[in-house]
Amino acid sequence: MENYIVSARKYRPFTFSSVVGQPSITATLKNAIRNNHLAHAYLFCGPRGVGKTTSARIFAKTINCQNITTETEPCNTCESCKAFNENRSYNIHELDAASNNSVDDIRSLVDQVRIPPQIGKYSVYIIDEVHMLSQSAFNAFLKTLEEPPAHAIFVLATTEKHKILPTILSRCQIFDFNRIGITDIEKHLASVAEKEQITFEPEALNIIAQKADGAMRDALSIFDQVVSFSGSNITYQDTISNLNVLDYDYYFRLVDGFQKGDVSGVLMIFNEILDKGFNGHHFVSGLCQHFRDLLVCKDQVTVELLEVGGDIKEKYSQQAKACDLPFLVEGLNLASECDMQYKASSNKRFLVELALIRIAQLEEILKKKALTNA
């Protein structure tokens, strides 16, 4: 029986073209390699799971590749590339600053930097979570970072750039990695599912992509979790059940109830949601998001901002047509007000129920206001 490898490791990018959602950064690095304009120090910043360390490894592999392709990608066939792929290369050195953050650790690194590579042109030193270095460790690192040997290149990675000393920042080329878009995550998950021979519903991948909050590593971990739960066929219902996500259908039913002024029906839907174990604040946040999504569907220009797929997008479009703009704006305003007051409230359920009652009476209030102004 083969050892199981999690998707985040199994499908880790090994060329610049396979890095998802960071086109400007990969293009800049490739141009620097192509034109031989390599800096001695780089700082990769951004949220977790967006490809900072992966891009650093691909960069290190490419600049040491003996047969770089015309697209400025590593060949993955030369001895240097094979050594990188098999984690036995002596040209790449990784240090986790979270657990190696003392002056002695940096002094040991500085001593190592002086030794030239035996095979290949560059020794690349990747320091992960560099913001965790102590003040004295940063100071011990400054001179080497400013004037390293010609064969040494430093790639520092961090999720918290604001914690790094300005003197360190001034010595590095800084690359800011973005959160990965929901569409990009969905496409990548679809490609992984295809390779793993897993069938899926597009809405299920959309839920996973939203839950990942812009981090590809998180998305792949959630994907593995859902596959473990549902097997080789990922459905929307299985996904929301496994991830404890509130079904879109509840919000569609609520808005239908709001428009009819059905106060008792709306309160019963909220009670049903609480009975299923969902948190009240989570529900209110979702209601705000639902009103927001309906608002962006009201205009063809902004409909692209809707980050859902498949049949659900069509449902949003139909419900948005049935709702007047003032109702959606006022509904979002009341839901947002409830969201802000939730934590401070001593009777949270009553607060949410009051907000739902007020939203359910909106249509009648708006009609009366229109008649008065006529």
C-alpha positions as CSV (number, residue, x, y, z in Angstrom):
1,M,0.0,0.0,0.0
2,E,1.4,3.4,-1.0
3,N,1.9,6.1,1.5
4,Y,-0.8,8.8,1.2
5,I,0.5,12.3,0.3
6,V,-1.7,15.3,1.1
7,S,-2.7,17.3,-2.0
8,A,-0.9,20.5,-0.7
9,R,2.4,18.5,-1.0
10,K,1.6,16.3,-3.9
11,Y,0.5,19.2,-6.2
12,R,3.0,21.8,-5.0
13,P,4.1,23.8,-8.0
14,F,7.5,23.0,-9.4
15,T,7.7,25.6,-12.2
16,F,6.8,29.3,-12.3
17,S,3.9,28.6,-14.8
18,S,2.3,26.3,-12.2
19,V,2.2,28.9,-9.5
20,V,-1.4,30.0,-9.1
21,G,-2.6,33.6,-8.7
22,Q,0.8,35.5,-8.7
23,P,1.4,36.3,-12.4
24,S,3.2,39.7,-11.9
25,I,5.6,38.2,-9.3
26,T,6.5,35.1,-11.4
27,A,6.9,37.3,-14.5
28,T,9.3,39.7,-12.7
29,L,11.4,36.8,-11.3
30,K,11.6,35.2,-14.7
31,N,12.7,38.5,-16.4
32,A,15.4,39.0,-13.7
33,I,16.7,35.5,-14.4
34,R,16.5,35.9,-18.2
35,N,18.4,39.2,-18.1
36,N,20.8,38.1,-15.4
37,H,19.7,40.9,-13.1
38,L,19.6,39.0,-9.8
39,A,19.4,40.8,-6.5
40,H,21.3,39.5,-3.5
41,A,18.3,39.7,-1.3
42,Y,14.5,39.3,-1.8
43,L,11.6,39.7,0.7
44,F,8.5,37.7,-0.1
45,C,5.5,39.0,1.9
46,G,1.9,38.0,2.0
47,P,-0.8,35.9,3.8
48,R,-0.3,32.2,4.5
49,G,-0.6,29.6,1.8
50,V,-0.2,31.9,-1.2
51,G,3.1,30.5,-2.6
52,K,5.9,32.5,-0.9
53,T,8.2,29.6,0.0
54,T,7.2,27.6,-3.1
55,S,8.2,30.5,-5.3
56,A,11.5,30.9,-3.4
57,R,12.2,27.2,-4.1
58,I,11.3,27.4,-7.8
59,F,13.5,30.5,-8.1
60,A,16.4,28.7,-6.4
61,K,16.0,25.7,-8.7
62,T,15.8,27.8,-11.8
63,I,18.9,29.9,-11.3
64,N,20.9,26.7,-10.7
65,C,19.4,24.8,-13.6
66,Q,21.9,23.8,-16.2
67,N,19.4,23.8,-19.1
68,I,17.0,26.7,-18.5
69,T,14.1,26.5,-21.0
70,T,13.2,29.3,-23.5
71,E,10.3,30.1,-21.2
72,T,12.8,30.7,-18.3
73,E,11.6,27.6,-16.5
74,P,13.8,24.9,-14.8
75,C,14.2,21.9,-17.1
76,N,13.6,19.3,-14.3
77,T,15.9,16.9,-16.1
78,C,19.5,18.1,-15.3
79,E,21.4,16.8,-12.2
80,S,20.8,20.1,-10.3
81,C,17.0,20.1,-10.9
82,K,16.8,16.4,-10.0
83,A,18.7,17.1,-6.7
84,F,16.2,19.9,-5.9
85,N,13.1,17.8,-6.7
86,E,14.5,15.0,-4.5
87,N,15.3,17.3,-1.6
88,R,19.0,16.5,-1.7
89,S,20.4,19.7,-3.2
90,Y,23.3,21.4,-1.3
91,N,22.5,24.7,-3.2
92,I,19.3,25.5,-1.2
93,H,19.3,26.0,2.5
94,E,16.1,26.6,4.5
95,L,15.9,28.1,7.9
96,D,12.7,28.3,10.0
97,A,13.1,31.6,11.9
98,A,10.2,30.7,14.2
99,S,12.4,28.1,15.9
100,N,15.9,29.3,15.0
101,N,15.7,33.0,15.9
102,S,18.7,33.5,18.2
103,V,22.0,35.3,17.5
104,D,23.8,31.9,17.5
105,D,21.5,30.6,14.8
106,I,22.3,33.6,12.5
107,R,26.0,33.4,13.2
108,S,26.0,29.8,12.2
109,L,24.2,30.8,9.0
110,V,26.7,33.6,8.3
111,D,29.6,31.1,8.7
112,Q,27.8,28.7,6.2
113,V,27.3,31.5,3.7
114,R,31.1,31.9,3.1
115,I,31.3,28.3,1.7
116,P,30.8,28.4,-2.2
117,P,28.5,25.8,-3.8
118,Q,30.2,22.6,-5.1
119,I,27.7,22.1,-7.9
120,G,25.8,24.9,-9.6
121,K,26.3,28.7,-9.5
122,Y,24.4,30.0,-6.5
123,S,23.7,29.0,-2.8
124,V,20.2,30.2,-2.0
125,Y,19.2,30.8,1.7
126,I,15.5,30.8,2.3
127,I,14.5,32.1,5.8
128,D,10.9,31.5,6.5
129,E,8.9,33.6,9.0
130,V,11.8,36.0,9.2
131,H,9.8,38.4,11.3
132,M,10.3,36.0,14.2
133,L,14.1,36.8,14.4
134,S,15.1,38.6,17.6
135,Q,16.4,42.2,17.5
136,S,20.0,41.1,18.1
137,A,19.7,38.3,15.5
138,F,18.5,40.9,12.9
139,N,21.5,43.1,13.8
140,A,23.9,40.2,13.5
141,F,22.4,39.5,10.0
142,L,22.6,43.1,8.6
143,K,26.1,43.2,7.3
144,T,25.9,39.8,5.6
145,L,22.6,40.7,4.0
146,E,24.0,43.9,2.6
147,E,27.2,42.5,1.2
148,P,27.0,38.7,0.8
149,P,29.5,36.7,-1.3
150,A,28.7,36.7,-5.0
151,H,27.4,33.1,-4.9
152,A,24.9,33.8,-2.0
153,I,21.3,34.9,-2.5
154,F,18.9,35.4,0.4
155,V,15.1,34.9,0.1
156,L,13.2,36.0,3.2
157,A,9.6,35.1,3.6
158,T,7.1,36.6,6.1
159,T,3.4,37.0,6.8
160,E,4.0,40.1,8.9
161,K,6.2,42.7,7.0
162,H,5.4,45.4,9.5
163,K,7.5,43.6,12.1
164,I,10.7,43.7,10.1
165,L,13.3,46.3,10.7
166,P,13.4,49.1,8.1
167,T,17.2,48.5,7.8
168,I,16.4,44.9,6.6
169,L,13.7,46.1,4.3
170,S,16.0,48.6,2.6
171,R,18.4,45.8,1.7
172,C,15.8,43.7,-0.1
173,Q,13.7,43.7,-3.2
174,I,10.2,43.4,-1.8
175,F,7.5,41.3,-3.5
176,D,4.0,41.4,-2.1
177,F,2.0,38.3,-2.7
178,N,-1.8,38.6,-3.0
179,R,-4.5,36.4,-1.7
180,I,-5.5,34.0,-4.4
181,G,-8.9,34.7,-6.1
182,I,-11.8,32.3,-5.6
183,T,-12.0,31.7,-9.4
184,D,-8.3,30.7,-9.5
185,I,-8.6,28.4,-6.5
186,E,-11.7,26.7,-8.1
187,K,-9.8,26.1,-11.4
188,H,-6.9,24.6,-9.5
189,L,-9.1,22.4,-7.4
190,A,-10.9,21.2,-10.5
191,S,-7.6,20.3,-12.1
192,V,-6.5,18.4,-8.9
193,A,-9.9,16.6,-8.8
194,E,-9.5,15.6,-12.5
195,K,-6.0,14.1,-11.8
196,E,-7.3,12.2,-8.8
197,Q,-10.3,11.0,-10.8
198,I,-12.8,12.6,-8.5
199,T,-16.1,14.0,-9.8
200,F,-17.5,17.2,-8.3
201,E,-20.2,19.8,-8.4
202,P,-18.9,23.3,-9.2
203,E,-20.8,24.7,-6.2
204,A,-18.9,22.4,-3.9
205,L,-15.5,23.7,-5.1
206,N,-16.8,27.2,-4.8
207,I,-17.6,26.6,-1.1
208,I,-14.2,25.2,-0.5
209,A,-12.6,28.2,-2.3
210,Q,-14.5,30.6,-0.2
211,K,-13.7,28.8,3.0
212,A,-9.9,28.9,2.1
213,D,-9.9,32.7,2.4
214,G,-7.4,33.2,-0.4
215,A,-4.9,30.5,0.7
216,M,-4.3,27.7,-1.8
217,R,-2.7,25.5,0.9
218,D,-5.9,25.8,3.0
219,A,-8.0,25.1,0.0
220,L,-6.2,21.8,-0.8
221,S,-6.3,20.8,2.9
222,I,-10.1,21.4,3.0
223,F,-10.4,19.6,-0.4
224,D,-8.7,16.5,1.2
225,Q,-11.0,16.7,4.2
226,V,-14.1,16.8,2.0
227,V,-12.8,13.9,-0.2
228,S,-12.3,11.8,3.0
229,F,-15.9,12.5,3.9
230,S,-17.7,12.1,0.6
231,G,-15.3,9.8,-1.4
232,S,-14.8,10.1,-5.1
233,N,-17.9,12.3,-5.7
234,I,-17.9,15.7,-4.1
235,T,-21.4,17.2,-3.8
236,Y,-22.5,20.6,-2.6
237,Q,-24.6,19.0,0.2
238,D,-21.8,16.8,1.4
239,T,-19.4,19.8,1.4
240,I,-21.6,22.2,3.4
241,S,-22.4,19.3,5.8
242,N,-18.8,18.5,6.4
243,L,-17.5,22.1,6.6
244,N,-20.5,23.2,8.7
245,V,-21.4,25.9,6.2
246,L,-24.9,27.5,6.2
247,D,-26.7,26.5,3.0
248,Y,-27.5,29.4,0.6
249,D,-31.1,28.2,0.5
250,Y,-31.8,29.5,4.0
251,Y,-30.9,33.0,2.9
252,F,-33.0,32.8,-0.3
253,R,-36.0,31.6,1.8
254,L,-35.4,34.5,4.3
255,V,-35.4,37.1,1.6
256,D,-38.6,35.7,0.1
257,G,-40.1,35.8,3.6
258,F,-38.9,39.4,4.1
259,Q,-40.6,40.5,0.8
260,K,-43.9,38.9,1.9
261,G,-43.7,40.5,5.3
262,D,-43.9,37.0,6.8
263,V,-42.5,37.7,10.3
264,S,-43.4,34.4,11.9
265,G,-42.0,32.4,8.9
266,V,-38.7,34.4,9.1
267,L,-38.4,33.8,12.8
268,M,-39.1,30.0,12.3
269,I,-36.3,29.8,9.7
270,F,-33.9,31.5,12.2
271,N,-35.0,29.0,14.9
272,E,-34.3,26.1,12.5
273,I,-30.8,27.5,11.8
274,L,-30.1,27.7,15.5
275,D,-31.4,24.2,16.1
276,K,-28.9,22.9,13.6
277,G,-26.1,24.3,15.8
278,F,-25.1,27.3,13.8
279,N,-23.7,30.4,15.5
280,G,-26.0,33.5,15.5
281,H,-23.1,35.8,14.6
282,H,-22.1,33.5,11.7
283,F,-25.7,33.7,10.5
284,V,-25.8,37.5,10.6
285,S,-22.5,37.8,8.7
286,G,-23.9,35.5,6.1
287,L,-27.1,37.6,5.8
288,C,-25.0,40.7,5.2
289,Q,-23.1,38.9,2.5
290,H,-26.3,37.7,0.9
291,F,-27.8,41.2,0.7
292,R,-24.4,42.4,-0.7
293,D,-24.5,39.7,-3.3
294,L,-28.0,40.6,-4.3
295,L,-27.0,44.3,-4.6
296,V,-24.1,43.5,-7.0
297,C,-26.5,41.4,-9.1
298,K,-28.7,44.5,-9.7
299,D,-26.3,45.9,-12.2
300,Q,-24.6,44.2,-15.1
301,V,-21.4,46.1,-14.4
302,T,-21.0,44.8,-10.9
303,V,-22.4,41.3,-11.4
304,E,-18.8,40.1,-12.0
305,L,-18.1,40.8,-8.2
306,L,-20.4,37.9,-7.4
307,E,-18.1,35.0,-6.3
308,V,-20.4,32.1,-6.6
309,G,-20.9,29.7,-9.5
310,G,-23.3,27.4,-11.3
311,D,-27.0,27.3,-10.5
312,I,-26.6,29.5,-7.4
313,K,-25.5,32.5,-9.5
314,E,-28.8,32.1,-11.5
315,K,-30.8,32.0,-8.2
316,Y,-29.1,35.3,-7.1
317,S,-29.9,36.9,-10.4
318,Q,-33.6,35.9,-10.2
319,Q,-34.0,37.1,-6.6
320,A,-32.2,40.3,-7.3
321,K,-34.7,41.1,-10.1
322,A,-37.6,40.5,-7.6
323,C,-36.1,42.9,-5.0
324,D,-36.2,46.7,-5.2
325,L,-33.0,48.6,-4.6
326,P,-34.2,50.6,-1.6
327,F,-35.2,47.3,0.1
328,L,-31.8,45.7,-0.4
329,V,-29.9,48.8,0.8
330,E,-32.1,49.2,3.9
331,G,-31.9,45.4,4.6
332,L,-28.1,45.5,4.3
333,N,-28.0,48.5,6.6
334,L,-30.1,46.7,9.3
335,A,-28.2,43.5,9.0
336,S,-24.8,45.4,9.3
337,E,-26.2,47.3,12.4
338,C,-27.0,43.9,14.0
339,D,-23.6,42.5,13.1
340,M,-21.8,45.4,14.8
341,Q,-24.0,45.2,18.0
342,Y,-23.8,41.4,18.3
343,K,-20.8,41.0,20.5
344,A,-21.9,43.7,23.0
345,S,-25.4,42.5,23.3
346,S,-26.5,40.6,26.4
347,N,-29.4,38.9,24.7
348,K,-28.0,38.0,21.3
349,R,-30.9,35.9,20.0
350,F,-33.4,38.8,20.7
351,L,-31.1,41.2,18.9
352,V,-31.1,39.1,15.7
353,E,-34.8,38.4,15.9
354,L,-35.5,42.2,16.3
355,A,-33.3,42.8,13.2
356,L,-35.2,40.1,11.2
357,I,-38.6,41.6,12.2
358,R,-37.5,45.1,11.2
359,I,-36.3,43.8,7.8
360,A,-39.5,41.9,7.3
361,Q,-41.5,45.1,7.8
362,L,-39.3,47.1,5.3
363,E,-41.4,46.5,2.2
364,E,-44.5,47.9,3.9
365,I,-42.6,50.9,5.4
366,L,-41.1,51.7,2.0
367,K,-44.5,51.5,0.2
368,K,-46.0,53.9,2.7
369,K,-43.1,56.3,2.3
370,A,-43.5,56.2,-1.5
371,L,-47.3,56.9,-1.2
372,T,-46.6,59.8,1.2
373,N,-44.0,61.3,-1.2
374,A,-46.3,60.8,-4.3
